[in-house]
Amino acid sequence: MPTAETDNGYLYQQVVKRIRNLRDANSLRPGERLPSLRRLAAQLGISVPTVKQAYDELERLGWVEVRPQSGYYLKAPLASSGRPRRPDLSAVPVPVRQQRLIEKVQQAITQPGLVPLGISNPASAFANPQTFSRLLRRVTTITGGQALGYGPMHGLAPLRHQLAHRYGEMATVTTGDQLIITNGAQEALTLALMCVARPGDVVAVESPTYFGLIELIESLGMMACEIPACPDGGVWLADLRQALDNQPIRACIFASSINNPLGSLMPDATRRALVELVESRGVALIEDDVYGDLHFSPQRATPAQAWSKRGLVLTCSSFSKTAASGLRIGWLLPGRFEAEAKRLKSALSGPTPLLNQWAVHELLVSGDYDRNLKRLRAELAANKERMVAAVQQYFPATTRHSDPGGGCVLWLELAERQDSGRLFELALAAGISIAPGPIFSASGRYRHCLRLSFGLPWSERVEAAVARLGQLISSP
Ligand SMILES: Cc1ncc(COP(=O)(O)O)c(C=O)c1O
């Protein structure tokens, strides 16, 4: 393509400069969309290919990202201090004693009235309550009183078949009959872990990991073996291999696509290698895929289940992060543990609320789920850039942060001398919730780390809360 040159350099470079000036003047902020190619071309009286060349250059420089069928968006600048460091772990199994701390934090962060930066509840934060009241009215009309009854033990057949169909589109073979509808992902994870391990057994977890998994391992009397998770790509396989060589690991329980609290996205190739590794050792892999649908990349990650050859992969997920957490609709694909998982479901909790299963079914078949998901992903991707930019602006320059590939949380590593427990207390007193680092480790690590959620409508109040946190960190 010929490149137009003027007295002030190539035309496309002038466009690059113009965007940089807009950014520097704060007229264009991280997370915001750049003018469309056509609009800017018309505005500047230049050709569309020239603007495209400029936007491609901005993408190459890491200033903007392209979202298919949506446009070009300004990214937050890269942190000069870099990503959180790899934790130095001994991979020796530890008994878990974190439940007290987790309970205390959970109680505090769910208080009403706080700026909820400690909570990961993106779907509910963005949900329109009217959509759900319409949905529930429609379901009661369609089903009559039926939806108020117990319902089938392992879930509503049409919903299970819908889910099986969606897995089929992700190269994952399952039938609706195998799948079990559960009370959120947490019940699916509980059933899965009870199927594959017993009290006293060693379970490998990522570090850092979701605190609900730590609580689960503790309450089932199991031991945890912490495997470092990479802030850019999921669990480190070399460390896992070494732990499998040296420790009596019965099962792994990993975020298979997007990690909470790092937000990191495990590439498909790593996930495939992970499945091959664990299945070659006869070890079960419980994949926690609750954030799988909230990817920022154009393509969703393929579930680990797709590569399972020996039936040792158990997939757990839910609609909590993508539709509404209060519906408590999750599911389990139990691999070769189907009979045991079904027996446990029936013995431990009985059927999942039928009305809510119908509601989710309607949401899926109407197409509303996918439409809302598209909007939610776009909001979260924009919020990630806003949160990163706010952290860079208000936190000390030594702060390291992750680079989420999806989901709604950002992991921060502060200077070693900082104490996120103290920050947690100070933030609460200032009306802000955060999630302190130690709740994400089975052995209480990450005292100087914290997780911030960007899964909420962005506002001046949110930005002011991040600024206040920055002040609290900087004050002696
Ligand atoms: C990584 C992860 N797994 C599982 C869960 C539990 O999901 P649910 O609310 O569907 O039980 C959560 C909830 O925060 C989570 O973040």
Ligand as a Chemical Component Dictionary entry (heavy atoms), coordinates in Angstrom:
data_LIG
# 
_chem_comp.id                   LIG 
_chem_comp.type                 NON-POLYMER 
_chem_comp.pdbx_formal_charge   0 
_chem_comp.three_letter_code    LIG 
# 
loop_
_chem_comp_atom.comp_id 
_chem_comp_atom.atom_id 
_chem_comp_atom.alt_atom_id 
_chem_comp_atom.type_symbol 
_chem_comp_atom.charge 
_chem_comp_atom.model_Cartn_x 
_chem_comp_atom.model_Cartn_y 
_chem_comp_atom.model_Cartn_z 
_chem_comp_atom.pdbx_ordinal 
LIG C1 C1 C 0 -12.960 -19.265 40.730 1  
LIG C2 C2 C 0 -14.300 -19.484 41.330 2  
LIG N1 N1 N 0 -14.785 -20.730 41.382 3  
LIG C3 C3 C 0 -15.981 -20.999 41.906 4  
LIG C4 C4 C 0 -16.764 -19.997 42.435 5  
LIG C5 C5 C 0 -18.094 -20.349 43.040 6  
LIG O1 O1 O 0 -19.089 -20.070 42.112 7  
LIG P1 P1 P 0 -20.635 -20.175 42.471 8  
LIG O2 O2 O 0 -21.057 -18.853 42.998 9  
LIG O3 O3 O 0 -21.308 -20.531 41.207 10 
LIG O4 O4 O 0 -20.796 -21.250 43.505 11 
LIG C6 C6 C 0 -16.306 -18.674 42.412 12 
LIG C7 C7 C 0 -17.096 -17.591 42.996 13 
LIG O5 O5 O 0 -16.611 -16.521 43.320 14 
LIG C8 C8 C 0 -15.032 -18.416 41.843 15 
LIG O6 O6 O 0 -14.530 -17.177 41.781 16 
# 
loop_
_chem_comp_bond.comp_id 
_chem_comp_bond.atom_id_1 
_chem_comp_bond.atom_id_2 
_chem_comp_bond.value_order 
_chem_comp_bond.pdbx_ordinal 
LIG C1 C2 SING 1  
LIG C2 N1 SING 2  
LIG C2 C8 DOUB 3  
LIG N1 C3 DOUB 4  
LIG C3 C4 SING 5  
LIG C4 C5 SING 6  
LIG C4 C6 DOUB 7  
LIG C5 O1 SING 8  
LIG O1 P1 SING 9  
LIG P1 O2 DOUB 10 
LIG P1 O3 SING 11 
LIG P1 O4 SING 12 
LIG C6 C7 SING 13 
LIG C6 C8 SING 14 
LIG C7 O5 DOUB 15 
LIG C8 O6 SING 16 
# 
